[in-house]
Amino acid sequence: MQIRISWPAGQLIAQLDDTPTTRALAKELPLVSTARTWGEEVYFDTGVPVPRETDARQVVEPGTVVFWTDGDALALPYGPTPISQADECRLASPCNVLGRIDGDPRRLATVRDGDPVRVEPVND
């Protein structure tokens, strides 16, 4: 599944794998939320409560699309967070891995805390 994430200064496309969390999220699209930033991570509330999956991870590669089950939020890390060691992307807690951002994840650096964010499916 492909989704488009857009904010005032840009947009990106992400490829999501077929997971229970992706399926739950897809049922709620399109959705509009408010961006929050935490170091070099953008996250935003989805209002979709899902359980943590068995393969949830706390350290991921930049550009990985994850779901933070503790906050019902989609999270988009593109660099170090306040708890990272060196250059890793360390999330606040283990998150469900959903997929990857197409292209350069550093485009997320243009998202400002409080920006409106829209997530919608990309129709092929």
Beta strands, then each sheet from edge to edge (+ up, - down):
strand 1: 2-7
strand 2: 10-16
strand 3: 31-34
strand 4: 36-37
strand 5: 41-45
strand 6: 57-60
strand 7: 64-68
strand 8: 73-77
strand 9: 89-101
strand 10: 116-121
sheet 1: 3+ 10- 1+ 2- 9+ 6-
sheet 2: 3+ 10- 1+ 2- 9+ 7- 8+ 5- 4+
end
